[in-house]
């Protein structure tokens, strides 16, 4: 079997396409999608894959809300976000497909490859539903191609399952991907299983490929550019876990919570190989307190959680702030408040991250903006935590957590590692909180250090860590804990501008929206609009240079995945409008009338949406 | 041998009681906490514990002021969370002596979930439950161990529920390895129990019945006046390996059983199950990382 195209086919060269593979939970659409992404990436095609996850483990079969699968954006060159609307879908039943249609995720001219077995189903209501749906989809203008996937699979491999590999074969044909790479990918994916399993899956792959070659009248090619340096493909949570490994941290304390947990799953598997421990605590509070105990004892520790767990940890985080124990807290944000939308993306926790915990509890807040950044942020966070004896919060979200994108394979640097625990004697006369007048920094006293004995406390305390109710002392300690943020801020670089330093509009973002914002800015610049963007990695403290950068633009706005009141609402005016989190922070700090656009749809913001928002704000382009 | 263990000095050192005495206790006179402090300081001296290698972890409440009165490392944290903090310390540092001081509100109420799981983890630490059956610092509210009918500021007509028994709860948890009880007015028994707890490898749980002269001044008077109302287990022939008998003894409060109810030195410690024997060098981490990167690498070919 080789990779030749039938003569009658036209191969259309395209610069990008968005593909979805969706099924009931457990039918393997996710594996199909991930494999497609990996194969394309190995050919040098840019990818961004997003998991489509139902909230339940096993939602009822053939249910509209039960779609499980993967969305893969393929593009020439680097792909930085999930993009806009889907161009091609492989669906294993019409109901999960309906869910995607209703979510408005499909392009109006989307091609749908639909499993046709339902047409002959024993249950008349299923037959009816299938035909009705098919009709309505065609009426809506979609091109639906019915494919007897189950039947074709049964013919080649007598396989109940395996439709996903058949679908992978079809997609390899459609996108002119090398079949040999796909076969290798299967061997890699099923590497731990018997050869027979690999052989069956390869057979199904080949069958899908052949079927598409013989029956489909279209084929695409996306220009590939093979990367010069090695790339790795992982999702954000795996990148986080790798970052924990690379940071030299030794203990991760966690409690299961969606969507953070997969980071700990992966970490549990690999951490022990390098002498690390993932402790699954009895609850979120305990996980945080355990991490604080280990950090206090000299080993800076990380706790990984999502929204509700982050709320539960607040009191313990305040303790770490008060007693100046280094700690890394990762919050993989999901929809909130309360249980909210566990599997959906949101950027709703920024204010909680900065202002959470009662009283004045200054902590460092960083946000990873790419999957690669998930890896490096943890390393940076550990170093800042130990240098400043502070809590460092790293925000990611469900979008980064489950998306995959290639990035250059990191080159390990021994400097990433935490130094060994300092057990040297404390010099005479030094006190546990000998705050430096200029920076607020003090030497960290660690158990085992002779002469360092003291009782650390969450109560207000003086330099000797003695409980103090004295008004002067209380102010002094709060002053120095606050000062550390300014000391850190002085070491930060001004964030780079994406685009020219002068123009009509500056768009500012943070976290996972980076790729979408920059893609939108490029599009807008292509239209002749003078738009630039800036993406913040540090939210607390805010880096220097933002005020100066904003001066070059007539308007500034933020784009965020959290709530902001809609100005068009009858009740909303400038005296009561609740702005998006970053907009609020920037307005307060820089006294500028900064607008915002935000969404809480549980989905990553699309570049096309951002373009629309900016066009609306700027009005008709001026003729030049 | 761990990286830190080799820093231990290998010669004997002698310490005096003053070497363990920190700040002047601010507890009320007649408070049982003073007796516990005296027993523990004596233990530290007799065992010549190096002050810098010793950590007392506590939560919030009268009893949790304990670390301030020791001249060792101390961690006076937040309400109910002493045990998870101590677990983190233990996981990170096998070379430290870890003690926990907690009260009946701290351990049996707000921190109850941690208590159950701490028993199950069986991490090597000595835990002293200072049980005065009342919230002291917040000024007299009923605690889970207050006997039914206890009049307090939140139960002015007497508390409604039967008291929780910390001994039977602890003895009911899988993996329990050491449970003892002492009373503050019998200092020798208290010392022996604390000493046995220290020498137990694993999670040693000691409930210490203590007087609160401020809020429940007469609670224990009948027991103090009549020695027959205290049962010394060391003189009763109790076999501390017999968990069924231990549970039976634990369920009775009159006479008050004192001494070791249950001890099983064979229960594995969580930290020993989890901690890696590997020396964590940069090279080890690099090798581990590179092998993971290999799995995820899409090679340019």
Interface residues (C-beta under 8 A of the other chain):
Chain A: X38 X41 X42 X44 X226 X227 X228 X229 X230 X231 X232 X233 X234 X238 X242 X245 X246 X248 X250 X251 X253 X270 X272 X273 X274 X275 X276 X277 X279 X281 X282 X283 X285 X286 X287 X289 X290 X291 X292 X293 X294 X295 X296 X297 X298 X299 X301 X315 X316 X318 X319 X406 X409 X410 X412 X414 X417 X420 X421 X423 X447 X448 X449 X450 X451 X452 X453 X454 X455 X456 X457 X458 X459 X466 X467
Chain B: X3 X4 X7 X22 X23 X51 X52 X53 X55 X56 X57 X67 X68 X70 X71 X72 X73 X74 X75 X76 X77 X78 X81 X84 X85 X86 X87 X88 X89 X90 X91 X92 X93 X95 X96 X113 X114 X116 X117 X274 X275 X276 X278 X279 X280 X282 X284 X285 X286 X287 X288 X289 X290 X291 X292 X293 X296 X297 X298 X299 X300 X301
